[in-house]
Amino acid sequence: MPQNRLEALLRFHEEDPGDSFTRFALAGEYLKRGDTDRALAFFEALVEDDPDYIGVYYHLGKLYEQLGRTDDAVAAYRRGIARARHDFHARAELQSALAEAQGLGFEDDA
């Protein structure tokens, strides 16, 4: 991959704009760079265009939380849980994130 990961991902996206993995990677790269608006746009579009791309729901929810949009985070986690019927690992992660977003985390009980 060339020196600039973002440039490479943008090239891949230009070649195949519907590729979910590339779109997910672009969202992650934008997020890493602090460009939450672009990251959010890619995550939200991916959820709409490929709702079975389960990995996006956790990251979208976390971004919503970071932006103070707890209700949107909860909705994203719930939508992901509904989609992750047969992906037990992803479902468990989403359920944990949902509980935490709703203030039901148990990590403070120790």
Order of alpha helices (4+ residues) and beta strands (2+ residues): alpha-alpha-alpha-alpha-alpha-alpha
